């Protein structure tokens, strides 16, 4: 292992010297640029670099006058003589070269001159360190946004069995971390990729080169709007395709996709669909008929209602081999939960018409104070389960395509490994929709409209928001009175005694029951109303169940959304509920209400006693 201390100390020293002249990331790009020129010279014989003019490293070291101009001259010469280097220096690494002083440039040259960069490990270790450090150089260091965690890259290349492949494409290649992991395992691999960010695009090429790999074709551009990996008017197909998909891309190019000349989107595109399924359809289109693909997607996209048609087509085509839920907080700067979908157009016979669901979300170790990762043991367990098709209780199971269809083509493992398991154990389980009259979301109303409706002379209706529910009870004192926005509101959003309301957004789930005697109240859009059939289910019995650990697990399983969790009324309908005799339900509900009231009374008395004691203490201290 290379000792990076001496190199990093020099890098910090030089970067500090440039402080105030250029930004930290720009200073470090200049250092990486000079390092790369030295590496090209040191590896000239090994890689056959063309250095035809008088711009070798030896020429640079002795060029005392105008060193910055000569360095740029050398960079241009290298780019002209070696096509693979085009733009790396002039369009990226040396963009701010002219802004630093000669002393700083000489400091870099003199310190890098001491290094033997013909040693593969030195160059590879430096660029890996450089990319990891990008997260500490400020938000402007845009390359850091296009970096995948090591564990993600490792899992992707292992899942597609890269050792046995001849070609691999990363459709959103970022800084090339996944491609580098792939060539470490298979040095003869031909690597392809496309990246939309210019800086990340150039850094990915440098990353591969400094790892000693030059069999690659990385293109710059938008893979959806302008796919660049094309030959003879056709998209290139690959043995393996991987991608750590970008989260929540809003302007992904619906118009372009709808008229795609390559026929990539056979499962459909709509303006409201998740960008994940646009990228996934591109992945499927460029995977060979004998190929395999693995992509990282946001957990929310696995169950989003607007994507159901697309998921249905892909599931019915039986090309999904596995869905793997991963732990939270794997990424710097976001806690969005993610999953990996493995696509295989040539699934083994024993895996056809089924999908292997793996829930690895609870198996992780701390990586640092901000992020998690998988231990080597946890990673190997996941890979072993996938490769061998092992079924482990609460961890992995094969789910029939027919079962996925019954669940609205939802692909989150929680729907099958947890929810189905809970439903099987549940006595007399029925779907919630079978014991309710209707389930609906409240009125969508913004704060400005609330202010206006409060001032209306006929503001006779209370408005129930999620914030008015505290500890399972409705706090009338915090509610406002409004007028009806339209008469339709009285038909659609007026609450009735026995309704159960539940928070529609956010990770914290709140529930409450509308009791007899509640004044006329409109339910707001951040709540979902469950109008129960009181001949079949007691409202408080249902609330008790939804508030239970099992109920919370079921509700979490039907939530959608990557950043903000959302409960969709249609999804809530499918929750299983243990149904017992209605009289027994009332008995349990009455016991709950009685116990809850005793609890409140005890807490209230305890608070009063505490306040009295505290007042007495203050009096004796003379500080009342």
N, C-alpha and C positions, 0 to 999 in steps of 0.2 A: 504494500500500500504506500502511495506517495505521501510524503510529509508536506502538507500544503502550507504550513505555518510561515515559512520564509517567503513564499510567493504572496500569500494573502497580506502579510505585514507590509510588504512593498506596495501592494495595491492600495491598501488603506492610506499609506503615507503619501502616495502620489495623488490619490483622490482628494486627500485633505489639502494638499498644495494647490489644487485647482478650485477649491471651495470658494464660492463667490464669483468665480469667472464663468463656470458652466455648472449645470445641475449635476448631482451625483451620478445619475444614470448616464449622462452624456460623457462625463469624465471616464467612467468605466468602459464605455464603448470604445473610446480612444485607446485605452489600455489593451482591451481585447483585440482591437485592430492591429496594433503593433505586435502583440503576441502572435496573432495569426500570420502576419507576414514573416516573422521569424520562424514559425512552425513550417510554413510553405518552403522556405529555404532549406531548413534542416531535413525535410522529408522529400526533397526534390528527386533524389534517385529512386526512392521507394515508390512514390506515386507518379513519377514522370511529369512533374510540373514543368511548364515552359517558362523559362526566365531568359528571354532573348536579348534584352537591352542591358544597359549598365545600371540596373536598379536592384542588384542583389543585396542581401543583408550586409555584405562587406562594404558595398558602395554606400549604403545608408549610414553605417557606423562612422565612416570617415568624412561624411559630407558636413563640414562645419558651418557653412553659410547657407541660410535659408532652408533649414532642415524640414520645416513644415511643408514648404513647396515641393521639396524633393521627395518627401514621404508620399505626398499625394500623387506625384509623378510616378513613383514606383507602384502605387496602388492601381493607378489607371493602366499601367503596363501589364500588371498581373491579370487584371480583368480582361484586357484585350487579348492576351495570349492564352487565357484559360477560361473558356466559356462558363464553366460551372461557378466561377467566382463573380460573374457579372453583377454589378451593383452592390456587392457586399461592403466594399469600402466606400465608394463614392456616394452611394445613396443611403448608407446606414452608419457604418462605424466611424467614418471621418466627416460626418456632416458638420460638426462643430470644431474640427481640428484647427481652423484658422483663428478661433477665438481664444485659444490657450497660448501661453508664452513658450518660447523656445526652451527655457529651462525645464519646464514640466515635461516637454517631449523628450529631451535628453535624459531626464531622470528615468523615464519609462524605458528608453532604448538601452541605457547602460545597465539597468537592473535585469532586463529580459535577456540581454546579451550573455549573461552568465549561465542561462539555462540550456540544457541539452533537450531540445524538443523533439528529437527523433525517438525519444522514449514515449511510446503510446500512452502510458499511464499518466505522464505529466500533463499532456495536452487534454486528455479526457477528464482528468480530475479537476483541472482548472475550469473548463467550461461548465462542468457540473456544479462546481462551487459558485461560479458566476451566476448561473441561472437560479440557484437556491437563494443567493443573496439579493436577487432582483426584488424580492418582497420587502426588503429593508430600505430600498432606495426611493421610496415615496410613491404616491399614486400615479405620478406622471410616467413611471416606468411601466409603460403599457404592456411590455412583454410578459410581466408577471401575471397578467390576467389570462394569459394563454398557456399557462403551465399546469399540467395535471399532477396530482400527488403521485409519488413513486408507486404506491400500492395499486392505484388505478391502472397505471401503465403496465405493471407486472401482471395483474389479473387479465387484462385484455389480451395480451400476447400469449399468455398461457392457455386461456380458454379457446383460442383459435388454433392451438397446437402449431405455433409458428415454426418450430424446428422442422416440420415436414413439408413446409410450403416453399414455393419459389418466388411468389410475389405477394406483397402486402400493401394496402393503401389505407392511409389515415385521412378521411375526407375533411376533417378540420384539424390540421396537423399541429397547430400551435407552434411551440418552440422545438418540436421534434422529440420530446421526451419519450413518447410511446414508440416512435420509430427507432430510437436508440436502444430501448429495451429489446426490441425485436431483433436488431442486428447483433446485439450481444449474445443472443441465443442462437442466431443463425447468420453467421458472417457472410454467407453467399446469397442472402436474400436481396431481391430487387425491391426497393422501397419507393412508393409513390405517395404524394400528398398534395393537398391544396389548402392554402391559408389566406384569410381575408385581410389580416393585419400585416402591413408592410414590415414593421420591425420584427414581429414574431416570425414572419416568413424568412427573412434574412438570417435571424438567429438560429432557426431550425437547420438551415444549410450548414452554418458554421458548426453547430452541435454535431451533426453527422460527420462532417469532415474531420473535426478534431478527435472524434472517436475512431478515425481511420477508415471510414466507410464513404465511398464515392459512387457506389451503384445506386443512385437515387434520381428521381425526378419530382421535384417539389415546385408547384406553380402558385403564383399569386393571383387571388381573385375570389369572388363570391361563388361558392360551389353550387348554390341553388340557381342564382340568376345567370351565371356565366361559367359553367363547368369547363375547366381547361384541360383536363386529362382526356384528350380526344385523339383518335387516330383514324384517318380515312372517313371522317364524318361520323364516327361511332365512338361511344364511350368505351374506354378501356375497361376490361373486366379482370378481376383478381382472384387468386386462390383464397386470400383472407382479406377482410375489411374490418377496420376498427375505428372507433371514434369516441372521444369524450365530448359529447354534444354540448354546444353552448346553451346556457339557461335562458329561457324566456326571450327569444328573439321575436320582436313584434313586427318589424318590417322585413319579413323574409322573402317577399316577392310573390304574392298570390297571382298577380296578373301573368307573370312570367311562367309560373308553375302550371297555371291553367292552360297555357298554350305551349307547353313544353315540346320541343321538336324531337327529343330523345325518348319520349314515351315513358318517363321515369315514374309517373304518378298514377299508375293504373288503379290504385285503391281509392283515388279521389283526393281532391283538395277543396277546402272551403276557407273563406276569409277568417273564420273564427277558430279554426283548428290550431292545436298546439304546434309550434315550430318543430318539436321533437319528431313528430310523425312525417313532416316534410323531409327532414334529414334522413330519417329511417328509410323512407321509400327510395331515396337516392342510394343509400347503402345497399338495399336489396337489389336495385337495378344494376349495380356494378359488381355484384358478387357472382362469380361463375356458378354454373349449375351444379358443379361438384364442390363449390366453395362454402366457406363458413364466415360468419361475421359476429362481432360483439360490440355493442354500443352502450355507453352510459347515458341514462335518461333520467329526468326528474321523476320522482315517485308519483307526483300528482298526475302526470300524463298517462299513467297506466290505467286510470279509472275515469278520466274526464269524459263526461257525457257527449260533448261535441265531437269527440274523436272515435266514438263507438263504431261507426260505419267502417272507418279505416282499420281499426283493430279487428273487426269482424272478418274483413276480407283476408287479412294476413293470417289470422288464426285458422280460418277455414282452409287456407292453402297449405296448412300444416308445415310451415317453415320455421316456427319458433321452437327451438330445442329446450331452452331454459330461461327462466326469469329469476334473478338473484337480487334480493334486497340487501343493501349494504348498510353499515353503521352510519350514524349521523356524524356531522362535523369532521368529515375527511378533508374538506377544503378550507384553505385560509379565507377568511372574510365572509363565509356563508355557512349556515347550518342546514341548507336545503338537503333533505334526504334524497338519495339516489339509488337507482337499481341498474343492473346490467341485463340486457336482453341478448341472448345468443340465438342467432339465426343460422339455420342449416338447411340448404336446399336439397341435401341428400342424406336425410336422417336415417340412422340404422333402423332396420325393420322393427326391432323391439321397442323403439321410441316413437313410432308413428302414431298419429292421432292422440298424442298426449304431450304434455309440457312438464318438464321437471321444475318444480318450484322449490327454491332454496331461500330460507330466511336466515341470513347471516347478520341481521341488523343488531343483534345483541351481543355479538362476539367481537370485541375490540380491546385495544389497550391505548393509553394516552401516548400521543406522539410528542406533544409539548403542552403548554398551558392552554393553547387555543384549539388544537386539533387532535383527532384520533387517528389510529391506523389499525391494521391487523398484525398480530404476531405471526411469525413464520409458521407456527403450529396451526393457528387459525386459518391462515391462507392455504396451507396444504390440506387441511380438512375440507375446505370449500372446493378446492380443485379435485380432490379425490372423490368427493360426492358427485361432482359433475361428470367426471370421466367414467366412473364405475356405475353411475346410476343408483347410488345408495339411497335408501329411504330411512330417515332417522326421525323419530317422533319429535314433533314441534320444530324440526329443522329442515327437513326435505321430504318431498312426496311427488309422485307422478300424478298429474291431474288430467283426466280425459278432456278432450276438446269439447265434448258434449256438455260437460259440467261447466266449462268456461263460458259456453254459449248461454247456459241457463243463468249465469251471473252477469249478463250484459257485456260479455267479453272483457270484463275487468281482469287485469293481469297482475295486480298487487298480490304478493304471496299471503298477506294477512287475510284476504278473502277466503283462502283455501286451507292454509296451515293453522289458522287460529279460528276464524269464524265458522267454517264448516265443522271443525273439531268440536267447538263449543255447542253448535246446533245438534250434533249427533249425541252429545252427552245430556242435552236438555230434554226434560220429560215433556211430552205433549207440545212440542215446539210448533208454532204457527208463524206465518209471516205477519209483520205488523199491519200490512195493508188489509189483512183478513179480519182485523178486529177494530178497524177505524172507518169512519165515514169519509174523511178526507185528510190530506196532509198538504199544507200550503205555506209559502213564504209570505211574510207580512208586507205591508205597504212600503214601497221605496219612496223615501222622503228625505230631503236634505235639510241642513240646519237653517238655511235661509227660508225655506218653505215653512218649517216649524215656527219660526219667529213670526211670519206673516199670519199663519193660521191661529196662533195664540192671541193675536190682536183682534181677530174677527169677533163680531158681537155674538155669534152663535157658537162660541168655543165651549161646547158642552160635553166633549168626549175626551177621556184620558188617553194618552199615548204611552203604550208600554214598550220600552226599549230594553236591551239586554242589561244596561247599566242599572235598571230599576230592580233587578233580581239580585238579592244578596242572601247567601247561605240558603238557597232553595226557597226563599220567600219573596213576595212582591212588596217593595217598599213604596206604598202609595204617596208618602210625603215627598218623594223625589220626582214624582211624575208631573208632567205638565198637561194642561187641557188645551185642546185644539178644536177647530171647526173641521167638518168633513171637506176634503178637497173636491169630492164629487159624491153624488148619491150612491154610486157604485161601491164606494168604500164600505157603506153600511152592509152591503150584501157580501162583499168579499173578505173584509178584514175585521169585522166586529166580533170580538171574542164572546164565547158562550161559557156558562158554568160547566166545569168538567173538562174543558180544553187543557191540554198539556203543551206548554211552550218550551222550546229548547233553543239555545244559542245557535245561530246559523253560521257564524264566522269565528275564527280564532281557535287556538289549541285548548283553551279552557272551556269545558262544557258545562253550561248552566241549565237547570230545568226548574219549572214551577208549574203549579196547578191553579187554574182559575176557579176560585171558590164561589159558592152561592152568595149573592149580595154584592158582588163586585159591580161598581157603577159602569156605565157604558164605556168600553175601552177598545181602542184600535190597536192592533198589533203591528209593530214596526218591522222593517225589512231585515233587521239584524237578528230576527227570531223566526223560527219555523213553528207553526201551530199544528198540533196533532189533535184532530177532532175525533175522539174515541167513540166507539159504539158501546154505550154504557151497559148494554145487555150482555156484552161479551167480556169487557175488561173494565176494571175499576181505575179511574185516573191516577189515584195515588199508588195503586199497585204497579201501574206502568212506570210512574216516576221513580219508585223504589228500584225497579229493575234497571231503568236507564242510568241511574246513579250508581249502580253496583259496579265492581271491577269488571265483571263480564259485560255489562251494558256499555261501559266506557270503551272496552276493547272492540265491541261490535260497531260502535259509533265511529271510532277512529278508523276502523277498517273501511267505512264507506265515505269518509271525508275525501274531498278532492282539493287540488290546489298545491302548488309547489312552495310558495312563500307564505300565503295566508290560507289556512285550512278552511274549507267550506263544506257545509252539510247541505246536500241537494235533496229536496223533498222526495224525488223519485228514488234516490238511493236508500233513503230511510225506510221506504216501504218494504224493502227486502229483508230488514233485520228480523231474525227469529226471536220470538217471545215465548217463554214457558207459560202455557195456559193451564190454569187450574180452575176448579169450580168457582163461580162468581161470588157465592156466599163466603167461601174461604178467602177469596181475594179481599172482600170487604173486611173480614176479620183481621187479616194482616195489615190492611191499610189503616184501620182504626187503631191497631196496636202501634203502628209507626207514628201516627198523628199524636197519640197520647204520649208516647215516649219523647217525641220531638218537643212537645209543649213542656214536659217535665224538665227536659234538658235546658230549654230557654229560661224557665223559671229559676232553676238552680244557678245558671250562669248569671242571671240578673241579680239574684240575691247575693251571690258571691261578689259581684262588682260593687253592689251597694255597700256591703260590709267592708270591702277593701277601701272604698272612698271614705267611709266613716272613720275607719282606722287611720287612714292617711291624714284626714282633717284633724283628728285628735292629736296625732304626732306633731303636726305643724303648730297646733295651739300650744303644746308643751314646749316647743322650740321657740315660740314667740315669733313665728314667721308666717302666720296665717294671712 
